[in-house]
């Protein structure tokens, strides 16, 4: 008995000793491993764990930075801005040494959102010959972070490429081509199909945001939630009656006759009652408590890794919150991600990155040039419908996101329609064009015409635009269409629209005193700039 107790204590002591030794080992965060790409021209945080008060030294590219692990065993050093290059070796030394090989220095982008960012190259290459051909090539200086195991893989392996995000790969290889083949590119795909934007932002910033709260108040005041609750109560009452009827009918059925001579296994059993699904109660307006699940799982492990920017493709699933417009929710997402990067890095500049977001809903607009590989899946110009349709506020919402600072739209109305547009190489090319003009100071147009202001001139309305580029022009026709005009009665009719220099003049013989114009940005609308980019949806009335 005594011998057993002593032996058990020895085992416990040895386990504690081993655990202590293991804990004392210097460890670097799992995102740092062979083949990684570090962001050039920015301060680069490197972090991990070690024993409390243990000195940790990081050596990389001629720099040597040391720090002491804090009371929580955490440490972080910040490498000074790095120049393009590699491969280099990084060593992290304390009581032990961690060595990371084949490290490149270049441009790092995160791709996030839902299925159009999550789906892989193999899912689209059958319908996208440009993407299929690109996937056959090797890219020695293009690296991709694979989650959740946080391993960097080389784009010199077709298997790695085909399993990776189609959109982010299409963006990455074309960005490298534009910047120069000697510029390493690091890609981090962190997306999840069918997800609302609320899953990608923590709850507290939403609760604290006045615009989100105001959005909820307006929704409640509108009575829409009362309508939802009434429908739910009616559905619930019907469900309860149906269940009661089914149970009564089942109880009224005679019990199965049992043959006393039959084996037990063949004894008749009364059928199991199948009940309909109970209706779900509508979510309470402004209930943000469930928010942030994917943010914590898929974004937090990347913070505060130095990056150039974020490519966002999400929107079909909306905000996910009853009563909360996706416009203020996305505003919180933009701001809170940047703040979290700044806070974690202890550097105000760490969150100064752009968001490039893909326009939603997907597609639906005519293309400027149907022979261009980028826009080959776009729509032909459709005839005007007989009646002026209602205005698509959801489509307009994604134009309004441009109001936020350092946020850029990747226009996709002309790139192909459907929930999962097949032309991912075209989407990647358009995103690169926006990145070059917005982030890399290249002289390229990033947008189609965007409405700026109107002037009423007797029985006509003159519209001015930003992003007129090389000039305004109709697409697929010598005549503009898709502009509706109204007077004070707010009855919109199709207008005659002509280009006059950098403006568009709209009129109608049915409207003597016009006050407003609407442009729908869909397949029967054809205002472009000569750079080939379509005008964004707009309305001049509120």
N, C-alpha and C positions, 0 to 999 in steps of 0.2 A: 504493500500500500504506500509506504513512504517512498519507495523507489519510483513508483508510478507518478506520485505527486511531484517529485524532484525533476523527473523527466519532462513532465508537462510544463513545469515552470521554465525549464531550459528551452523548450520549443518556443514558448511565448517570447522569451528574451531574445532568441535568435531571430524570430520573425520581426520583432520591434527593431532590432539592430539593422536587419536587411532593409526594412521599410525606411529607417532613418537615413541609411546610406543612399538608397534610391532617391529619397526626397532631396537629399543634398546635391544630387547631380544637377548640373546646369542643363536646363532644357530651353529650347527655343520654341515659339509658337508653331503649331503644325503647318501653318501656311508657308513657312520657310523651309524649303527642301530643294534637292537637286533640280536643275533645269528652270528655276524660277526666273522671272523678269522683274527687275526693280525699276521704279519710275525715275526717269532722268529729270534733271533741272529742278528737283524739289527736295526738301528735307525728307529723309527716309527713316521712319521709326522701325526699330528691330526690338522685339520684346520676348519675354519668356518668364521662367521661374528658376529659382535657386534657393539655397539655404538662406535664412535670414542673415543679413549683414555680409553675405558672401560677395566678394568682388568679382564682377563679370566684365570681361574684355571682348569687344567685337573688333575684328580686323577685316577690312575689305577695301580693295582698290586704293591702297596707299593710306587709308585712314585707320586710326586706332582710337576707339572710344571705350571708356570704362565707366562703370556705375556700380553701386552697392545695392543688393536686393533689399527691399523694404520689409516692414514687419509682417506683411502678408506673403512674403517670399516672391514678390513680383519685381521685375526689373525691365527697364527700357532704355535704350540708347537711341540717339538720333544722328544718323549719318548726314554729313553736309551734302548739298546738291551734287549729284553725280553726272558725269558726261556719258554720252552714248558710247556703248562698247561692250566688251566681254568677248569670250567667257572669262569669268573671274572665280576665285575661290573665297568663300567667307568662312572664317573660324570664330567660334564663340567659346571662350575659355574661362573656366573657374577652377574647381577642383578636378574637373574633367574637361575634355575638349569635344565640341561638336563641329564637324566639317561639312560644308555644303558646297558642292561642285557645280560647275557649268552654269554660273549665274550671269545673266545678260542684263544690260541696262538700256532701257528704251521707253516705250509707251505702254501704259497699262490701263485697260478699260474693263469695267464691270457691265455685264449684260443681265438685266433682270426683268421680271414681269410674269406673264402667264404663258400659255401654250405656244404662241408664236415665237417666243424666245426659247422655250424649253425643248421643242421638238428638234430632232437631230438631222444631220445632213442626209443620212440614208433615207429619211422620210420624204425628202423633197427632190433628190437628185434625179429620179425617174421622170419628173416633169420640168426640170430645170437643167437643160444641157450645159449651161455656163457653170452652174454650181457643180455638176457632175464632173466636168472636165477639170475644174479647179481642185476637186477632192483627190484627183489622181496624182497631183504634183506634190513635191516636198518643199517644206518651208523651214529650213534649218534654224532661222531666227524668229520663228513664231511658236509660242508656247501657250498651252491651255491648262488652266487649273480645273481639276476634276473634283467635284464635291459628291458626297460628303467626306471622302477620305483625304481631301486636301492634298492631292498630289499633282505636281506639275508634269505634264506630258508634252512631248515634242510633236509638232505637226509634220514630222518627216515620216510618220507611220499612217497609212491610209485607214487603218482600223481606228486609230485615235481620232482622226478627222471625221470619219463617218458616224462616230458615236457622239460627236460634239454638237452643240447648238448650231443649227443651220444659219440662223441670222447672225449670230456673233462671229462665227467663222467667216461668213461672207463679208462682214464688216472688216474683220481683222486682216484678211489677206489682201483686200483691196486698199485698206488704209496703208499697209506696208508698201504696196506698189506705188501709192501716191507720194509717200514720204521718202521712199528710197529703200531698196532691198537691204541696205546695211543697217536700217533702223529696226531693232528687235521690237516685237509686239507681244504683250502679255494679255491674255484674255481670261476673264473669270465669269463663267456662266452660272448664275444663281437664280433660277426661275422655277415656277410651278404652274402647271396647267389649271385653268378654270378658277383662278384665284382673284378675289376682290382686292382693291388697293388697301382696304382696311387691314388686311392680313400682313401688309408690308410696312406698317407704321405703328409705333407704340401708342397705347391708349392715353397716357397722360398728356402728351402734346395735343391730342385731339380734344380732350376735355378742357384744356386750358385755352384753346383757340377761340377767340370771339367770333370769327367768321363761321366756323363749324357750328357753334351754338346758335348763332343767328339763323343759319340755314335750317336747323331743327325747329326753332320757334316758328318760322314762316310755314314750314310744312305742317306743324300741328295746327296752326291758326287756319290753314287752308281747308281743314276738315277731311283731308285725304286719309288720315289715320283712322278717323271715325268710320269711314267707308270700309277700310280694311277690317276693322274690328266687327262691324255689322256683318260683313260677308263671312268672317270666321265664326261668329256666333250662329249664323244660319247654317253653315256647313257642319258645325258641331252638333246642333240640334238634330239635323238630318242624320248625322252619323249615329247619334245615340238612339234614334228611332229605328234605324236600320239594324243596329246591333240587337236591340230588344226584340225586333221582329224575327231575326235569325235565330236567336236563342229560344224564343217561344215556339218557333217552327220545329227546331231540333228537339225540344222537350216533348212536343206532341207526337213525334215519330215513335212508333212502337219499338220496344227493345228487340234486338236481334234474337232469333230463336236459336237456342243452343241444343245441338244434337248430343245427348248424353253418351252416345257411343263413339263420337268423333274424338280424335287425339286433341290434346289441349292446344297444340300449335295451330290447329285449323278452326278453333273456336271463333265464331263471328265476333268482331269488335265494332262497336258503334263508331261511325265516322267522326273524325276530328273536325270540330267546327272552325271554319275559316272565316275570320272577321275582317272587314275592310280596315285600312289604315286610318288611324285617328288624325283629324286635321291638326296641323301645327299652328300654335298661336303666333300671330305676327310679333316680330321683334319690337321692343319698345323704342320709340323714336329717341335718337341720341344715346342709345346704349352702346358705348364704346369699350365696355369692359373686356370683350373677347378679342380686341384688336392685337396685332403684333406678333402672332404665332410664327409666321414665316420670317418676319424680320429677325426675331431672336434666333431662329434656327439657321437661316441661310445668309444673313447679312452681318450680324454681330461678329461671327468668327473672322470676317474680313477686316474689321475695324481695328486699328487705324492704318492699315496697309496703304502706302502712298499710291494714288491713282491719278490718271489724267482726267477721267470723266466716266459718266454712266450713260448707257444706252438702255432706254426703258420701252418695253413693248407690252402694254397692258391697258385694259379699258373696257373690253367687252363685258366683263363682270361688274363694272361699276365700282362704287365705293364699298358695297356690302352692308351699309348701314341704312336702316329705314329713316328717312327724313334728312339724311345728310347728303347734300350735293357733292359730286365727285370733284368739283372745282376747288372748294376750300380744303377737302381732304388731301388732294394732291399737293396743294400749297403747303400743308403741314408736312407731308412726306418730303418734299424738296428741302424744306427748312430744317426739319429734325435730323435727317441723314447728315446734312452738312454740320449741324451742331454737334452731333455725336462723334463725327470724325475729329472735329476741332478739340472737343473735350478729352477724348481718349489720347490724342497725340500731344495735348498740351501746347497746341500751336494754332493760332487763329487762321493761318493760311492753309491748314490741312484740309479744310472743308470748302475751299474755293474752287470747286470743280463744277463743270457744266452738266446739266441733264439734257440729253437728246431724247425726245420721246416720239414714238411712232404714232402718227395720226390715226384716230379711230372715229367711227366704225371703219372696218377694213374695205378699202376700194370703193367702187361704185361710180367713179368719175371717168370722163373720157381722157384719152392720152393725146399728147401733142404729136407724137411720132410713133406709130404702131410698128415701125421697122427697127426702132432702137431696141437693143437687147434689154435695156433697163425698163422700158415701158411697153414691151411687146405684149404683155398680158393685160394691158389697159383696155378700156371700152371704146367702141366706136361712138361717135357723136350721135346721140339719140334725138329724135324730133321732140319739139316742145309738147308737153301734154296739153289737152284742150283747156283744162282749168288749172289755175295756179294752186299748187299744193300747199299744205300747211308747212310751217317752218320747222326744221329739224333741230330742236334745241340741244340734243345730244351731240350732234355733229358740230354744232357751234361751240359747245363746251370745250372741245379740244383745240379750237382756234384761240379761245380765251386764255388757255394756259400760258400763252406767250406773254401774258401780263407779268408773270413772275420773273425775278431777276435771274439772268444766266440760264434761262430755259429756252430750248430750241425745238421746233417741230420738224420732224422728218415726214414731209408730206407723202402720203401713200395713196391718195384717192385715184391717182392715174397709174398705179402699179399692178392692179389686178384685184378682183373682188373675192368674196367668200370669207368664211370665218378663218380659214387657214390658207391664205394666198400662196400659190406654189412658187412664185417668182422671188425666192429668197435672195438670189444673187442681185436682183434689181433693188430689193429693199436695202441690202448691204451697201450697194453703190450709192444710193440716195443718202443713206446715213453718213457715208464717207464725205459726200459733197457738203453736207451740213457741218460735219466736223472740221473740214478744211477751212470753211468760211468763218465759222464761229470760234474755233478753238486754236487753229494753227495759223491764223492771220493770212490765209491765202485769198487772192482776189477772185473768188467764185461766189455766185449768187446762192443764197441758202434757202430762199423762199420764192413762191409765186407772189403775184400782186396781193397786198393786204390793204383793205379799205382804211383810209386815213380820215377824210372829212368830205362833206358835201356842200355845194353851193346851189341855192335855188335861183334859177335865171328865167324869170317869167314862167313859161309852161314847161320848162325843162329842169333837170337836175344834173349838175356836173359833179362827178365823183373823182376824188384824188386818191392816189395809192402810194404806199411805200413799196419797195422791192419791185419797182417797174423794170429793173434790170436794164437790158439793152433796148427796152421798149415794149409797149403793150401790143398784143396781137391776138386775133382769134385762132383757135385750133381746129383743124380738120374742116375748115370752111372759110369763105371770105367774109362772112357775116357773123357778128356777135349774137349770142342768144343766152337766155337764162336769167334775164333781169326782169323783175316785176316791180311795178310802180303803183303808188296809191296817193289819193288826196286825203283831206281831213276825215273823210268817211271811212278810211282804213280798208277800203275794198281794193284789193290788189288785182291788177290785170297785167298781162304781158306787155312789156315796153319795147320800144325800138331803141337799140343801143349802138352807138358809134364811137370809135376811138378818135380822140382829138388830142394829138400830142401825147402827153403822159396822163391824160384824163379820159374818162368815159362819160359821154353825155346820153342821158336816158329820157325818153319822152313817150307820150301816148296821146292820140287824138281823143281818147276816152277820159283823160284826166286833165282838166283845164288848169288846176292849181295843185301841182304835186307837192307832197310833203315827205315822202319816204320811198326808199328802194330796198328790195331784197334780192340777194343772189344766193343760189342754193348749193353750188359746188358739187353737183352730181352729174350724171351722164348726159343731160341735155344742156349743160353749161360749158362754155368754151373760151373763157378769158384766160390767157396765159401771158407770161412775159416771153421775150424772144430767147431766153435761156432755156425754155421748154418746161417751166414750172407752172402749175395751175394756180389760179386765184383761190384764196380761201373763202369759204362761206362767210357771209356777213348780212346784217340788216341794219338800217339806219334808224329804225323805230325801236322803241323799248318794248 
